[in-house]
Amino acid sequence: MRRREFITLIGGATAWPLVARAQQPAMPAVGFVNAGSPDASLVAGFRKGLNGAGYVENQNVTVEYHSLEGQFDRLPALMADLVRRRVAVITTAGNLAALATKAATTTIPIVFSVGEDPVKLGLVASFPRPGGNATGVNILSAEVEAKRLGLLHDLVPKAVRIALLVNPANVPSAEATLREIPEAARAIGLQIHIVNASTGREIEAAFAALAREQSDALFVASDIFFMSRRVQLATLAVHYRIPATYYAREAVEAGGLMSYGIDRADMYRQVGVYCGQILKGAKPAELPVVQSSKFELVINAQTARLLGVDVPNALQLLADEMIE
């Protein structure tokens, strides 16, 4: 073999691994869209689900985290950007986020968590066979909200006039709450009056109105914006001495009185599981929509004492956790 041929052969052999590395596909990217505020426990739940499907962040998948802090008007631009860059999967929480994603793409897989019936929202064809590019978790808001109102009545049985705080900017959630809660209230003899808030200042104004109208208690609607403002809500409730109920334990951990609802970390775990399965090749059309099965009642005993609320023994026994 001549010297030049030998050098060419060796040079080519050396280049093969470099070419192979250059041609390796980039890690798939997932768009993680949270319409509320950043929450470490929810991210941990999502990662747990991904890990169970064989995906580890920054090893074989990248995740882009987007928290909108309840600013729903940012959704169209964000979704358009994710679609333009052709991320592998988009995960969303909340009705508006899911609807905005569905409107933005019919091809990129979507894994959602929604409170309302995803069939009625137009996200899927049916629970067992979604049939399109979206699937996910339904958190049974209507059923849970009615039970939460009953638990508030058990906690403060003398309360009759209940303020219902809704976010009119979140139309699907607000409409569902205004449809379900007044009916549930009439069934147990409670009076409901509606209070609206879509910004931090409007929340402050709402509490001032509650004090003027001498509301006996407050029912905070299931809304991602309200969860992002949970510290403000809990602080104002104590300041105005209004017993309040929320839909997630994070509000009680922030000083709220009581919550009843799904285990949100477990919900995000399921979203992560589906996301991982889709990355492996599963089709959303064939992954049935699942319903949340883990619910929890959490009561803040310290807040109860500050408000002068005696927690009945029956509720203490029923509670999954009493925060001291």
Residue, then its C-alpha position, 0 to 999 in steps of 0.5 A: m500500500r502506498r503511503r498516500e493511500f495509507i494516510t487517507l485510510i487512517g484519516g477517513a477512519t478517524a473522521w467516522p466517529l466525528v461524523a456519527r456524532a454530528q449526525q446524532p439527533a438532538m434531544p426531543a424538547v417538551g414545552f411545559v406550560n403552567a398558566g400559574s406560578p412556578d411550583a417545585s412540587l408540580v415539576a417534581g411530579f412531572r419529572k417522576g412521571l417522565n423518569g418512570a417512562g425512561y426519560v431523564e431531563n437533560q440526558n435524553v429529553t429537554v424540558e422548557y418551563h413556561s409559567l404565565e402567572g395567570q396572564f392568559d393573554r400570553l398564551p397565543a404567542l407562546m403556543a405559536d412559538l412552541v409550534r413554530r419550533r416544533v417541540a416534540v410534546i406540549t403539556t398544559a394545565g388548565n382549560l384555557a391553556a389546553l384550548a389555546t394549544k389545541a387551537a395552535t396545532t393539530t399535529i404536535p402531541i398535547v398532554f393536558s390536565v383540565g377541570e371540565d369535560p374534555v369532550k365538551l371542551g372539544l379537546v377529544a372525541s371520547f375518553p377511551r379514544p381521544g382520536g386526535n393529537a391530545t390526551g391527558v387528565n380530567i380532574l372532575s372539577a364539578e363533582v369536587e367543587a360541590k363536595r368542597l362547598g359541603l366541607l366548608h359548610d361542615l367547618v363553619p356551620k353557622a355561615v349562610r352567606i357565602a361569597l364566591l370568588v371567580n376569575p372572569a378572565n378564565v371563561p371556561s372555569a368561571e362559567a362552570t363554577l357559576r353553573e355548579i356552585p349556586e345549585a350545590a349551595r341551594a341544596i344545603g341552604l346557603q346563599i351565594h353572591i358572586v365576586n370577580a377578580s382577575t388581578g392582584r388589585e381586584i383581589e384586594a378590592a374584592f375582600a374590601a367588598l366582602a367585609r362591607e357586605q358581611s360575608d360569612a365565608l369565602f369559596v375561592a373558585s378553582d383557578i390557576f391565577f388564584m393559586s398563583r396569588r395564594v399568599q395574597l388570598a390567605t393573608l387577606a382572608v386572615h386580615y378580614r377574618i373570613p373563613a375561606t376554602y381553596y382547591a389545592r393544598e398549596a393554598v393551605e400551606a400558604g396560610g389558607l384555612m382549608s382545601y379539598g381537591i386533587d393531589r396536584a403533584d400526582m396529576y402532574r406525574q400522570v402528565g409526565v407518564y403520558c408525555g414519556q409514552i408519547l416520546k417513545g412513540a405512543k399516539p395521543a389518539e390511542l391513550p385514554v383520558v384518565q380521571s384523577s383518583k387521589f383527593e385530599l382534605v387539608i386544614n390549617a389548624q393555626t389559621a383556624r385558631l386565628l379566625g376563631v374557627d373550631v374544627p369539628n372532630a369529624l373533620q379532623l378525623l377526615a382530614d388527610e393533614m392538619i397543618e400546625 
